């Protein structure tokens, strides 16, 4: 007899297209679930360009139902057909966003004529007032989130300040929200304790190269720093639709010889770059609790960040100056002094140990939040 299932609905294919890092993270959730309950199995209904996804079937069953889609009606119907065909006993639905995934969960309940509990997972800080101002699409999605988020019986947020925004701006009942950050994968990081760093004079931007990630702010920062000194270089890791235009502008400001561009790389590959990075810059105007910022701090790399939910959470717990808020309105000289201070920042060993310990508990906390919603 098949075990009962917790099903994650992923109509846009974020899991199947997210690469090995994302799939491994969900396998780890499945492993923790198996250790807590022999009656339950984690199942992912996703979308992708291939019917085959590598993974460990002992902990995670994966079904590719379609190509990535925004059509929740069709995806929910395909999920319903798969459940009937495979005779899956569904105990809980997990929606990875308040829109297509959550609508798929609501429609799936209609098709199955059941009232299966739904946990809504919100990773981005969509309730930050700045988020809806980024573009028209975000404004529409913000209104839709206000309407639908309240219908989830449980909401998983990833930072304390994000939770505050969800309560104040989306009207979600505070008691429904559990704050459980996305766990970091530490296997490939160099976790040896160091009292100091042999810090290279480099400044790095890591992540999607999109306008909404603050790439124009990065250019503004470099223009100011370059009026004071050329004695630093730039590391750019990531890719995106604005990549070509951004690289052209970047090389005009600092020169092509001072830019190292690595493109999109895996989390394991990124771990090998931390020793080359002097300061990580996080310039997304809206950031919930970014993995990259946390990995940098655990690796001993200081972070220079615009104020956001994620940076405020980290700033409140780090406390020794390894993360600093970035004021783009400051003078070039003031910014360069801040940059030099960050290059000299010493790793915070106590914070690092505490952070690593807390990170190890996150998969179990998330899985327990699922099991608590299920009635056998």
Backbone torsions as a table, in degrees:
resi	resn	phi	psi	omega
1	UNK	NA	133.9	179.8
2	UNK	-71.2	144.5	174.8
3	UNK	-68.7	160.6	174.0
4	UNK	-66.4	160.8	-170.7
5	UNK	-123.9	142.9	162.9
6	UNK	-102.8	120.3	-173.5
7	UNK	-109.1	126.9	172.7
8	UNK	-96.0	126.1	-179.4
9	UNK	-100.6	125.0	-172.5
10	UNK	-137.2	68.9	-174.9
11	UNK	-65.4	-25.1	-179.1
12	UNK	-89.5	-1.6	174.0
13	UNK	75.3	26.2	-179.3
14	UNK	-63.8	-30.2	-179.4
15	UNK	-80.1	-50.8	-176.7
16	UNK	-66.9	-31.9	-178.5
17	UNK	-94.8	-2.5	-176.3
18	UNK	-80.6	-5.2	178.5
19	UNK	87.8	-179.3	-174.4
20	UNK	-63.0	-31.9	-179.0
21	UNK	-60.8	-45.2	-177.9
22	UNK	-69.7	-43.7	179.9
23	UNK	-63.5	-42.7	178.4
24	UNK	-61.7	-36.9	179.2
25	UNK	-63.5	-41.8	-179.7
26	UNK	-72.7	-32.9	172.7
27	UNK	-61.2	-39.0	179.1
28	UNK	-65.4	-38.2	174.4
29	UNK	-60.2	-44.4	179.9
30	UNK	-62.2	-36.8	178.9
31	UNK	-65.7	-42.9	178.3
32	UNK	-66.8	-36.9	177.7
33	UNK	-62.6	-42.4	179.3
34	UNK	-63.1	-31.9	-179.6
35	UNK	-75.4	-22.7	-178.4
36	UNK	-92.7	-39.0	-176.4
37	UNK	-143.0	123.2	175.8
38	UNK	-78.3	-10.8	-177.5
39	UNK	-86.3	-11.0	-171.7
40	UNK	-120.8	147.2	176.5
41	UNK	-132.3	140.1	177.0
42	UNK	-86.0	130.3	-178.4
43	UNK	-127.7	135.5	177.2
44	UNK	-113.4	123.1	168.4
45	UNK	-100.2	109.2	-173.7
46	UNK	-125.4	-176.0	178.4
47	UNK	-133.0	145.7	-178.3
48	UNK	-172.0	-178.2	-178.5
49	UNK	-94.7	-0.5	179.8
50	UNK	-137.0	146.2	177.6
51	UNK	-79.4	-11.3	-175.8
52	UNK	-109.4	130.3	174.4
53	UNK	-128.9	127.5	178.8
54	UNK	-68.3	147.7	179.8
55	UNK	168.9	173.0	-179.3
56	UNK	-98.4	106.6	-176.6
57	UNK	-66.8	-12.0	177.4
58	UNK	-67.2	-28.0	-174.7
59	UNK	-118.3	-19.1	-173.2
60	UNK	-147.7	122.4	172.0
61	UNK	-97.6	132.2	-177.7
62	UNK	-125.5	130.8	177.7
63	UNK	-124.5	122.3	174.6
64	UNK	-92.1	108.1	-172.6
65	UNK	-88.7	-24.5	-175.7
66	UNK	-167.2	-178.0	167.4
67	UNK	-76.7	159.0	179.9
68	UNK	-51.8	133.2	-172.9
69	UNK	-143.5	152.9	170.8
70	UNK	-100.3	1.7	-176.5
71	UNK	-90.1	94.7	-176.5
72	UNK	-67.5	-32.2	-179.0
73	UNK	-62.2	-50.2	-179.5
74	UNK	-66.3	-42.3	-178.9
75	UNK	-63.4	-41.3	179.5
76	UNK	-65.5	-39.0	178.2
77	UNK	-65.1	-42.1	177.5
78	UNK	-63.4	-38.1	177.0
79	UNK	-63.7	-42.7	178.7
80	UNK	-61.0	-42.9	178.8
81	UNK	-64.0	-40.5	179.8
82	UNK	-65.4	-41.4	179.3
83	UNK	-61.6	-42.3	179.4
84	UNK	-68.6	-43.3	-177.9
85	UNK	-63.7	-44.2	-176.9
86	UNK	-88.2	-3.0	-179.8
87	UNK	55.4	50.5	-178.4
88	UNK	-87.6	128.7	176.3
89	UNK	-91.1	101.0	-172.9
90	UNK	-85.9	127.8	179.8
91	UNK	-110.1	-26.5	-177.0
92	UNK	-154.4	141.6	175.0
93	UNK	-111.2	135.1	177.8
94	UNK	-113.4	123.2	177.1
95	UNK	-107.7	125.2	-174.6
96	UNK	-83.5	-3.6	175.6
97	UNK	-156.6	163.8	-175.9
98	UNK	-80.5	2.8	-173.6
99	UNK	-115.0	-104.4	-173.8
100	UNK	-56.0	-42.1	-179.2
101	UNK	-67.5	-44.8	-178.1
102	UNK	-69.4	-40.8	177.0
103	UNK	-62.8	-37.8	177.1
104	UNK	-61.0	-40.2	179.6
105	UNK	-65.6	-43.4	178.9
106	UNK	-63.0	-43.5	-180.0
107	UNK	-68.3	-37.4	178.8
108	UNK	-61.6	-40.8	175.8
109	UNK	-60.1	-39.2	178.2
110	UNK	-63.8	-46.0	-178.5
111	UNK	-63.3	-38.4	-178.2
112	UNK	-84.1	-7.5	-177.3
113	UNK	55.1	45.1	179.0
114	UNK	-133.7	172.3	178.0
115	UNK	-126.0	62.1	-178.9
116	UNK	-70.9	133.7	179.3
117	UNK	-61.8	146.8	-178.6
118	UNK	-122.4	126.2	168.7
119	UNK	-100.2	127.2	177.9
120	UNK	-97.5	126.7	177.4
121	UNK	-105.1	125.7	-179.7
122	UNK	-119.2	109.0	-176.3
123	UNK	-91.5	-39.0	179.9
124	UNK	-86.5	160.4	-179.2
125	UNK	-87.6	65.4	-173.6
126	UNK	-70.3	-15.0	-179.9
127	UNK	-93.6	-2.4	173.4
128	UNK	-67.3	127.9	-179.2
129	UNK	-55.0	-27.8	178.9
130	UNK	-68.7	-29.0	-175.8
131	UNK	-62.4	-44.3	-176.8
132	UNK	-73.1	-14.2	179.7
133	UNK	-86.6	-8.3	-176.3
134	UNK	-65.0	-43.2	178.6
135	UNK	-161.3	173.6	-178.0
136	UNK	-64.6	-39.8	179.9
137	UNK	-56.2	-44.4	179.5
138	UNK	-64.8	-36.4	179.7
139	UNK	-63.6	-41.4	178.9
140	UNK	-65.6	-45.2	-179.0
141	UNK	-66.2	-32.1	177.4
142	UNK	-62.7	-45.4	179.0
143	UNK	-62.8	-43.5	179.1
144	UNK	-63.4	-38.8	177.9
145	UNK	-64.2	-38.7	176.7
146	UNK	-59.0	-36.1	-177.5
147	UNK	-76.0	-44.7	-167.8
148	UNK	-95.7	-29.2	-173.5
149	UNK	-58.8	-32.0	-177.5
150	UNK	-65.7	-16.1	-176.0
151	UNK	-83.6	-11.7	177.0
152	UNK	-74.8	141.7	178.1
153	UNK	-81.7	-17.7	-179.9
154	UNK	-147.9	141.5	178.8
155	UNK	-127.7	128.6	175.6
156	UNK	-102.3	115.9	174.3
157	UNK	-103.2	170.7	-176.0
158	UNK	-118.0	-3.4	175.5
159	UNK	-151.9	158.3	-176.8
160	UNK	-66.7	-43.1	-179.6
161	UNK	-70.0	-31.7	174.0
162	UNK	-62.4	-41.5	177.7
163	UNK	-58.6	-43.3	179.2
164	UNK	-59.6	-43.3	178.8
165	UNK	-64.6	-39.0	-179.9
166	UNK	-63.9	-39.0	179.1
167	UNK	-70.7	-48.2	-173.0
168	UNK	-74.3	-35.7	-169.9
169	UNK	-109.3	-20.2	176.4
170	UNK	-111.2	-6.8	175.8
171	UNK	72.7	23.1	178.0
172	UNK	-77.0	135.3	179.4
173	UNK	-63.9	128.5	-173.5
174	UNK	-57.9	-36.5	-177.0
175	UNK	-67.1	-16.8	178.4
176	UNK	-80.0	-16.9	-169.2
177	UNK	-96.1	129.6	170.8
178	UNK	-112.9	130.1	178.3
179	UNK	-94.2	109.6	-180.0
180	UNK	-138.3	100.8	-178.9
181	UNK	-61.1	157.6	173.1
182	UNK	-68.2	125.6	-177.7
183	UNK	-69.6	145.5	173.8
184	UNK	-82.6	150.8	170.6
185	UNK	-93.3	113.2	-172.8
186	UNK	-98.5	-4.7	-172.5
187	UNK	-57.4	-37.2	-174.5
188	UNK	-96.9	-1.1	-179.8
189	UNK	-82.8	148.2	175.0
190	UNK	-83.7	105.4	-173.6
191	UNK	-102.5	15.8	177.1
192	UNK	-65.4	137.7	-178.0
193	UNK	-74.8	132.2	178.5
194	UNK	-130.3	140.9	176.3
195	UNK	-85.6	-19.8	178.5
196	UNK	-151.0	168.3	178.5
197	UNK	-122.6	144.0	169.8
198	UNK	-87.2	84.2	-164.6
199	UNK	-84.3	122.4	174.6
200	UNK	-76.8	148.2	179.2
201	UNK	-78.8	70.2	-179.5
202	UNK	-126.0	151.5	176.1
203	UNK	-126.9	132.6	-170.2
204	UNK	-124.9	145.7	171.1
205	UNK	-122.2	125.8	-174.8
206	UNK	-127.1	128.2	175.4
207	UNK	134.9	-165.3	-178.5
208	UNK	-65.0	134.7	178.9
209	UNK	-95.0	78.1	179.1
210	UNK	-127.1	152.2	179.9
211	UNK	-56.2	-38.3	-176.2
212	UNK	-73.8	-3.2	176.5
213	UNK	-96.2	10.8	173.4
214	UNK	81.3	24.5	-176.9
215	UNK	-67.0	-28.8	176.8
216	UNK	-68.3	-33.1	175.9
217	UNK	-64.0	-35.8	179.2
218	UNK	-63.2	-41.8	177.8
219	UNK	-63.7	-41.0	177.9
220	UNK	-61.3	-42.8	179.8
221	UNK	-62.0	-46.2	-178.4
222	UNK	-66.0	-36.5	177.1
223	UNK	-59.4	-40.3	179.7
224	UNK	-71.8	-44.6	179.7
225	UNK	-61.6	-36.7	-176.1
226	UNK	-71.6	-17.9	174.7
227	UNK	-74.3	-17.2	-179.6
228	UNK	-99.9	-42.1	-176.0
229	UNK	-157.5	149.1	172.2
230	UNK	-107.1	10.4	-173.7
231	UNK	-87.5	55.0	174.8
232	UNK	-161.3	162.9	177.5
233	UNK	-128.9	168.2	-173.6
234	UNK	-116.9	133.8	173.9
235	UNK	-114.6	126.1	-179.6
236	UNK	-121.1	121.7	-178.8
237	UNK	-127.0	119.4	-179.8
238	UNK	143.1	-177.6	178.7
239	UNK	-154.5	169.7	179.1
240	UNK	165.9	176.5	-173.2
241	UNK	-66.3	-23.1	-178.9
242	UNK	-101.9	17.4	-173.5
243	UNK	-60.0	-50.8	-174.7
244	UNK	-63.4	-48.0	179.9
245	UNK	-62.2	-42.1	-178.6
246	UNK	-65.9	-45.4	179.3
247	UNK	-60.8	-40.1	178.6
248	UNK	-61.1	-46.7	179.5
249	UNK	-65.7	-40.1	-179.5
250	UNK	-61.7	-46.1	-178.2
251	UNK	-69.2	-27.0	175.5
252	UNK	-68.0	-34.5	-176.9
253	UNK	-76.8	-49.7	-173.3
254	UNK	-107.7	-8.7	-177.9
255	UNK	91.1	145.0	-176.0
256	UNK	-64.7	-26.2	-176.8
257	UNK	-75.7	-12.1	-179.4
258	UNK	-106.5	14.2	180.0
259	UNK	-120.4	125.9	172.8
260	UNK	-113.5	115.4	-177.0
261	UNK	-111.0	122.1	-176.8
262	UNK	-105.4	-9.7	-178.0
263	UNK	70.3	-165.1	-180.0
264	UNK	-77.5	128.2	-180.0
265	UNK	-133.3	164.4	179.4
266	UNK	-77.6	167.5	177.4
267	UNK	-61.8	-38.2	178.4
268	UNK	-64.1	-42.3	178.4
269	UNK	-67.0	-37.8	178.8
270	UNK	-60.1	-36.9	-177.7
271	UNK	-58.6	-27.7	-179.8
272	UNK	-80.5	-10.4	-178.0
273	UNK	-92.7	-15.4	-173.6
274	UNK	-60.4	-33.5	-178.8
275	UNK	-69.6	-15.3	178.6
276	UNK	-90.5	-11.3	-172.5
277	UNK	-99.5	125.3	177.0
278	UNK	-81.6	-48.6	-179.4
279	UNK	-140.0	131.9	172.5
280	UNK	-93.6	133.1	177.4
281	UNK	-107.5	131.7	175.6
282	UNK	-119.5	111.8	-171.0
283	UNK	-120.2	10.6	175.0
284	UNK	-64.2	127.2	-178.6
285	UNK	-64.3	-22.5	177.2
286	UNK	-130.9	120.0	-178.0
287	UNK	-144.1	128.1	-176.2
288	UNK	-81.5	-66.2	179.5
289	UNK	-161.2	69.3	-167.3
290	UNK	-57.5	135.0	175.8
291	UNK	-60.5	-41.0	-174.9
292	UNK	-63.8	-43.4	178.3
293	UNK	-59.7	-43.2	-178.3
294	UNK	-68.4	-40.5	177.8
295	UNK	-63.3	-39.0	178.1
296	UNK	-60.1	-49.0	-177.8
297	UNK	-63.6	-40.6	177.7
298	UNK	-65.0	-32.2	178.5
299	UNK	-82.4	0.4	178.7
300	UNK	86.5	10.8	-178.9
301	UNK	-94.6	123.5	179.1
302	UNK	-67.8	154.5	-175.4
303	UNK	-122.5	134.9	176.9
304	UNK	-116.3	111.9	-168.4
305	UNK	-134.7	144.5	167.5
306	UNK	-64.6	152.9	179.7
307	UNK	-67.8	126.9	178.8
308	UNK	-153.2	174.7	178.2
309	UNK	-57.4	-44.8	-178.2
310	UNK	-65.6	-46.4	-178.0
311	UNK	-69.1	-33.5	177.7
312	UNK	-65.4	-40.1	177.1
313	UNK	-62.1	-45.6	-179.0
314	UNK	-67.9	-40.5	179.9
315	UNK	-60.6	-36.4	-176.4
316	UNK	-72.3	-24.5	-177.5
317	UNK	-104.8	-19.3	-177.5
318	UNK	-81.3	-60.3	164.8
319	UNK	77.9	-2.8	-178.4
320	UNK	-114.4	3.1	178.4
321	UNK	98.1	8.5	177.4
322	UNK	-77.8	-16.6	168.8
323	UNK	-125.0	131.7	-179.3
324	UNK	-129.7	145.5	175.5
325	UNK	-77.8	139.7	-176.7
326	UNK	-99.5	125.1	176.9
327	UNK	-107.3	102.6	-176.6
328	UNK	-70.0	-13.8	178.1
329	UNK	-85.0	-4.3	179.2
330	UNK	-68.3	161.5	179.6
331	UNK	-71.1	156.9	177.9
332	UNK	-54.1	-40.3	-178.5
333	UNK	-65.9	-42.3	178.6
334	UNK	-63.1	-41.2	179.2
335	UNK	-64.5	-39.5	-179.2
336	UNK	-68.6	-36.6	176.8
337	UNK	-62.9	-42.4	177.3
338	UNK	-61.3	-43.4	179.1
339	UNK	-59.0	-44.3	-179.9
340	UNK	-66.5	-36.8	177.8
341	UNK	-63.9	-41.5	179.4
342	UNK	-65.5	-38.1	177.9
343	UNK	-61.0	-28.6	-178.6
344	UNK	-94.0	-2.7	-176.7
345	UNK	-62.2	134.6	179.9
346	UNK	-87.8	143.7	177.2
347	UNK	-58.9	140.0	-179.7
348	UNK	-94.4	96.0	-173.5
349	UNK	-64.0	-41.0	-177.8
350	UNK	-65.6	-44.9	178.1
351	UNK	-61.1	-41.6	-177.6
352	UNK	-62.5	-46.2	178.9
353	UNK	-61.6	-44.4	-179.7
354	UNK	-63.7	-41.6	-178.1
355	UNK	-65.3	-43.3	179.9
356	UNK	-64.5	-40.3	179.0
357	UNK	-64.1	-45.4	179.6
358	UNK	-64.8	-38.7	-179.3
359	UNK	-60.9	-38.5	-179.0
360	UNK	-64.3	-25.2	-177.1
361	UNK	-87.4	-12.2	-170.6
362	UNK	-65.3	-45.4	178.9
363	UNK	-57.8	-41.3	-179.7
364	UNK	-65.8	-40.3	178.5
365	UNK	-61.9	-42.0	-179.7
366	UNK	-65.4	-46.8	-179.0
367	UNK	-62.4	-40.7	178.3
368	UNK	-63.9	-33.8	177.4
369	UNK	-65.0	-29.8	176.0
370	UNK	-71.5	-50.5	-174.8
371	UNK	-61.0	-35.4	179.9
372	UNK	-64.6	-19.8	-178.5
373	UNK	-88.6	-6.8	-172.7
374	UNK	-100.7	135.2	173.5
375	UNK	-109.6	119.2	178.6
376	UNK	-88.8	NA	NA
